Amino acid sequence: MEQDEKFMKEALREAHAALEEGEIPIGAVVVWKGRIIGRGHNQTERLRDTTAHAEMIAITAATEALGGKYLTDCALYVTVEPCPMCAGALAWAQTGTVVYGAPDPRRGFSMFQPSLLHPKTVIRGGVLQEECSNLMVEFFKSKRP
């Protein structure tokens, strides 16, 4: 659990970077052998690309760092439960572990059964949930009059 919190704090740093850029504050890191090999935060506005989610950017960086397309020995830490698109990408990458902070009851992958993730992927949710959730709540409050 201590390691989960350590890496979730790194994902939260990425989420704050997204917030500073006016993006929805979601951040992600990919960890391999205790080392961060990929980072990402939402960049959908900046890149004008609906697929530029934090997870997608972190996956791309991690596969580049490893020199291959599979992340079987890696863990992805993300501040909000991945959407179905990102869960599909994580499945194709055969990501070993997915750890998320806040659940997403409207658009999260867990709404779908069977799971959209790879069958061997280990899933842990609720890591620093309050901090991750508060960041999203405050962001959307600031966007609404």
Secondary structure, 3 states (H helix, E strand, C coil): CHHHHHHHHHHHHHHHHHHHCCCCCCEEEEEECCEEEEEEECCHHHHCCCCCCHHHHHHHHHHHHHCCCCCCCEEEEEEECCCHHHHHHHHHCCCCEEEEEECCCCCCHHHCCCCCCCCCCEEEECCCHHHHHHHHHHHHHHHCC
